[in-house]
Amino acid sequence: MGIALADSEHDGGGIGGFAGDRVDYYVRCSMRSAFTKVLENELGQGNSMIINRDDEPGEILARLAKDTEQLALSERDSFSPVLKRWHPFPGAAAVVTLHSCYGVVLKQYLAKATCLTNELVHVLHAAGRLEKALVQMMVEDVADSDDGGKSVVREVLPYDVEALVLRFLRTWIEEKLRIAREWLLRAKDTESWIPKSKGEPYARSAVELMKLAKATVDDFFGIPVTARGGLVQDLADGLDAIFQEYISFLASCGTKQSYLPSLPPLTRCNQDSKINRLWRRAASPCRATGTSPRGGVYPGQNASFSGGNNPRPSTSRGTQCLYIRLNTLHYLLSHSHALDKSLSFFSHGRCSSPTSSAASRHLAQSTHFEHSRAAAQSAIVRVAELAAYRLIFLDSHHSFYGGLYVGAE
């Protein structure tokens, strides 16, 4: 080979000539061989004594990226200056070969990845740094060539690290939303509307839902990536849809028309009817608590207008459940607002100086969950009306509507 190269020195360099083709073949073969040895050492299959056989694949690939960059630097500094006598850009040929070799290993690793993990992100970052370094070396090596190294540049198949990160992030979001939807289905079957304590007068499922949503948002922004594209909005829209479904579940508690009683038949009232006494009592000034001459009870007493014959009004279990639903809706509103601010704040980045805090607060205005908030406001009105109808026409039936016409003869 040395004789052939020496004889062709006077023929001029360049790929396509005999010497140029031989050098190109030599560079590529030697780079593949060197890369294979480095990979075997990293996998613990060579003679290296410093390899930990228990290392995770991601850690091995991250180290392999550094070793590959060092291999390219060594080729550029030690061999490329000599080989330029017969090849216009031997360094670029070496870089393209190493880029392709690492790409094969990276592709095999990604094929086995099922979800986004810190290890996977670490590998993708290492691959991105390697690709950036190799491309820079290639550009420098082909800068003085006649065609700008177009033939070798066309061989480079980008790793598309950012696209891979976004793809895995999207898969991660879909998985988290799937888990949340499955939880919601279970919550619909198990919610008993019994609050955890008097200090927390709302449904336990709402607490669990907001904890799940907050953990999802925290984990999302805890992933060490910078390029998230429009995935923040995708995550917010997915959570918003789940909130809307849960709010619809909260508001599915009957209709107020079901508690409306039928109108009583028209009748005349004598002077001793309950209606006349009701009006007189409403028009008269407040009196001290006591028993009336006719056996009735003044409004300050804990008895009904019917002289104590009817039971004391009480709030039924069903009405109490409606109160729990109302409290739960208000709980969702307040916590979704806080979650909204977190999404806006982290999507625009943390403040690094006091002067930027005001701008950050401006950016952190609520911009997500509009649909679920509107649904919650509407549900509050609906459930409140239903609770009022139930309280008046069911729980207070004996002391209010049921005793209104007693004695009207």
Long-range contacts (C-beta under 8 A, 24 or more apart in sequence): 1-26, 5-85, 5-86, 8-86, 9-85, 9-86, 13-84, 13-85, 13-86, 13-87, 13-88, 14-87, 14-88, 15-87, 15-88, 15-151, 19-86, 19-87, 20-86, 20-87, 20-88, 22-86, 23-83, 23-86, 23-87, 23-90, 24-87, 24-90, 24-93, 27-75, 27-79, 27-83, 27-87, 27-90, 27-93, 27-94, 27-97, 28-93, 28-94, 28-97, 31-71, 31-75, 31-94, 31-97, 31-98, 31-101, 32-97, 32-101, 34-71, 35-68, 35-71, 35-97, 35-98, 35-101, 35-102, 36-101, 38-64, 38-67, 38-68, 38-71, 39-64, 39-105, 42-67, 56-119, 57-109, 58-109, 58-117, 58-119, 58-120, 58-122, 58-123, 59-119, 59-122, 61-105, 61-106, 61-109, 61-123, 61-126, 61-127, 62-122, 62-123, 62-126, 64-102, 64-105, 65-102, 65-126, 65-127, 65-129, 65-130, 66-126, 66-130, 68-98, 68-101, 68-102, 68-130, 68-134, 69-129, 69-130, 69-133, 69-134, 71-98, 72-98, 72-133, 72-134, 72-137, 73-137, 76-137, 76-141, 80-141, 88-142, 88-145, 88-146, 88-149, 89-138, 89-141, 89-142, 89-145, 89-149, 89-152, 90-141, 91-137, 91-138, 91-140, 91-141, 92-137, 92-138, 92-141, 92-142, 92-149, 92-152, 92-153, 93-152, 95-134, 95-135, 95-137, 95-138, 95-141, 96-138, 96-152, 96-155, 96-156, 98-134, 99-130, 99-131, 99-134, 99-156, 100-155, 100-157, 102-127, 102-130, 103-157, 103-159, 106-159, 110-164, 113-168, 115-168, 115-171, 115-172, 115-175, 116-168, 116-169, 116-171, 116-172, 116-223, 118-223, 118-224, 120-168, 121-165, 121-223, 121-224, 121-225, 122-224, 124-161, 124-164, 124-165, 125-161, 125-224, 127-159, 127-161, 128-159, 128-161, 128-162, 131-158, 131-159, 131-161, 162-227, 165-225, 165-227, 166-227, 166-228, 166-229, 166-231, 169-223, 169-225, 169-228, 169-231, 170-231, 170-234, 172-220, 172-223, 173-220, 173-231, 173-234, 173-235, 173-238, 176-216, 176-219, 176-220, 176-235, 177-235, 177-238, 177-239, 177-242, 179-212, 180-209, 180-212, 180-213, 180-216, 180-238, 180-239, 180-242, 181-242, 181-245, 183-208, 183-209, 183-212, 184-209, 184-242, 184-245, 184-246, 184-249, 187-246, 187-249, 188-249, 193-321, 193-324, 193-325, 194-324, 195-324, 195-327, 201-323, 201-324, 201-327, 202-324, 202-327, 202-328, 202-330, 202-331, 203-250, 203-324, 203-325, 203-328, 205-246, 206-246, 206-328, 206-331, 206-332, 207-331, 209-242, 209-243, 209-246, 209-332, 210-331, 210-332, 210-335, 210-336, 210-339, 213-239, 213-242, 213-243, 213-339, 214-339, 214-342, 217-339, 217-342, 217-343, 217-346, 221-346, 228-347, 232-343, 232-347, 233-368, 235-343, 236-340, 236-343, 236-368, 236-369, 239-339, 239-369, 240-368, 240-369, 240-370, 240-371, 240-372, 241-371, 243-332, 243-336, 243-369, 243-372, 243-375, 243-376, 244-371, 244-372, 244-375, 246-332, 247-329, 247-332, 247-372, 247-375, 247-376, 247-379, 248-375, 248-379, 250-325, 250-328, 250-329, 250-379, 250-383, 251-325, 251-378, 251-379, 251-382, 251-383, 253-321, 253-322, 253-325, 253-383, 253-386, 254-386, 255-386, 256-385, 256-386, 256-388, 256-389, 259-386, 259-389, 259-390, 259-393, 259-394, 260-389, 260-393, 261-393, 261-397, 261-401, 264-404, 264-405, 267-405, 267-408, 268-408, 269-408, 270-407, 270-408, 270-409, 272-407, 273-405, 273-407, 273-408, 273-409, 274-305, 274-306, 274-403, 274-404, 274-405, 274-406, 274-407, 274-408, 275-404, 275-405, 275-408, 277-305, 278-305, 278-404, 304-398, 304-399, 304-403, 305-399, 305-403, 306-398, 306-399, 306-403, 306-406, 310-398, 310-399, 310-402, 310-403, 311-398, 312-399, 313-395, 313-396, 313-398, 313-399, 313-400, 314-395, 315-391, 315-395, 316-390, 316-394, 316-395, 318-390, 318-394, 319-387, 319-390, 319-391, 319-394, 319-395, 322-383, 322-386, 322-387, 322-390, 323-387, 325-383, 326-380, 326-383, 326-384, 326-387, 329-376, 329-379, 329-380, 329-383, 330-380, 332-372, 332-376, 333-373, 333-376, 333-377, 336-369, 336-372, 336-373, 336-376, 337-366, 337-369, 337-373, 339-369, 340-366, 340-367, 340-368, 340-369, 341-365, 341-366, 343-368, 344-368
